[in-house]
Amino acid sequence: MNDYSESLLVHFRRSEALKQEALALPSFDLNLRQLCDIELLLNRAFYPLDGYLNREDYQSVLQHMRLTDNTVWPIPICLDVPDKLAAALQPGEKLALNDQEGFLLAILTISDIWQPDKRLEAAAIFGTDDAALHPGVKNLYENINGWYIGGTLAGISFPIHYDFKDIRLSPAESHRHFSLNGWRHVIGFHTDAYLHCAHKEMILKAAREAGANIFLQPVAGLDHPGNLDHYTHVRCYQEFIKKFPKNMISLGLMPLASRWAGPKEALWQAIIKRNFGCTHFLVADDHGDPFASRLDKENFYPAGEAQKLVKQYEAEIGIRMVAEEKMVYVEDQAQYVPLHAVRDDMKVKTISSSELQRRLENGLEIPDWFSYPDVVSELRRAFPPRSKQGFTIFITGLSGSGKSTLAKVLMVKFLEMRDRPVTLLDGDIVRKNLSSELNFSKEHRHLNITRIGFVASEITKNGGIALCAPIAPYQESRQANRELISKCGGYIEVYMATPLQVCEQRDRKGLYAKARAGKIPGFTGVSDPYTPPVNPEITIDTSEMTPAEAAQEVLLYLEEKGYIR
């Protein structure tokens, strides 16, 4: 038996022993964010970490951006767990860590269990403790469990991926790939955006100046594996790298749970890129900013701070910072030039991300100077014109406001058009078939509405029309559905603003009378509140129009926005 075979046998026996040990241990199923962290811990992308930070290292990272051994490390990596699990564990014990299907990934030997001060952490990592100002802070407060566990990991298996396995390179595999191709200098480019002609020119310019080959490493994302946007992103990256000379660029996916911590995020990514074998790292002036590339919000972090921080530590972390230089298309020269080189007499052309989306939604031309035809083809396949997209009409209002009637009229109209499948998710129908075990508490009302939203999102994603007609009294439930469904297609909220007294006059079932007599507790509009939508697409008062007229108003809106032709 050779050394390699012997080492495989030793590894197999060790893994089997650990699996047997795990059967007697308490276990914890990791969420999508935690799965990203553990994969990068196990494959050594988070080197020098060999597990989750203990309490001393955690505090040192917050205060000094260093581990207690003085190694630069800007982002805390801890396992967050719920109160009940934390109370059942003690330092020195072991915890089996599983994926969402219960498949064993690793065994954690616990060193510390503590309840962090999240406000202190937010201020240290994000520069603010205000959740209204920074989505990273909001995520920390709302989605991160209240207790942290530190300790070392004994790996059993990496999280399983069935998609794009050939480009999910570990650090060991990327090092080997660079070595086999003779790449001594490699510039890493981190992205989660679609890439077009300007990006190619920018990356090539940086690579020429660094004398390096290119490692394009997009984030694989935290979405459900059925999210079509993930596959479109990767297929567009695969088309994008074909526009470079051969043996100049390589593509690899990375399952990183981004924190959007601005300069500290950039420094963290630089360390990770070094671990993947990169010698240089391309850093944008707004790198890691939660509002980068958003026209409706100013960036949270000052421009250039990310580049300064990575530059400050580049010698210590072992990777050189290369400043990303924006490129713009100059029409009279028919080429891209650096933004700083643009003169007043030059005619610059550009297409914003919102303008690109508008052109895709309306089936309009996307010029070759902006993007490559093969990339555009992939985008058009994933984002067809609105007239071919699925959409949801979410009708909300008091009982008796005309929701169900409007939904039924619209269903008939859409069935007559015969261009998309149509599904009616009426409030009473859903309560009977999807949420029969739920009561009318606020928590259960919210759950009922978000269940409707999930079903509607699946219908919308697959090109159908979902007609939803629940009361949906709470803004937070409706907003959750808007955010979910808007990722899949169109979302049109219709507020039935019919006055309460009119709804009571129509009360065929006598529900309002029973509620006012105290026979129906928690009845919306009587003993339970209804919060009107903040910015509905359409507002309708059926005390002033017939059902046919109300349906016509919705159809006219859909025609105006391009959803029907």
Secondary structure, 3 states (H helix, E strand, C coil): CCHHHHHHHHHHHHHHHHHHHHCCCCEEECCHHHHHHHHHHHCCCCCCCCEECCHHHHHHHHHHCECCCCCECCCCCCEEECHHHHHCCCCCCEEEEECCCCCEEEEEEEEEEECCCHHHHHHHHHCCCCCCCCHHHHHHHHHCCCEEEEEEEEECCCCCCCCCHHHCCCHHHHHHHHHHCCCCCEEEEEECCCCCHHHHHHHHHHHHHHCCEEEEEEECCCCCCCCHHHHHHHHHHHHHHCCCCCCCEEECCECCCCCCCCHHHHHHHHHHHHHCCCCEEEECCCCCCCCCCCCCCCCCCCCCHHHHHHHHHHHHHCCEEEECCCEEEECCCCEEEEHHHCCCCCCEECCCHHHHHHHHHCCCCCCCCCCCHHHHHHHHHHCCCHHHCCEEEEEEECCCCCHHHHHHHHHHHHHHHCCCCEEEEEHHHHHHHCCCCCCCCHHHHHHHHHHHHHHHHHHHHCCCEEEEECCCCCHHHHHHHHHHHHCCCEEEEEEECCCHHHHHHCCCCCHHHHHHCCCCCCCECCCECCCCCCCCCEEECCCCCCHHHHHHHHHHHHHHCCCCC
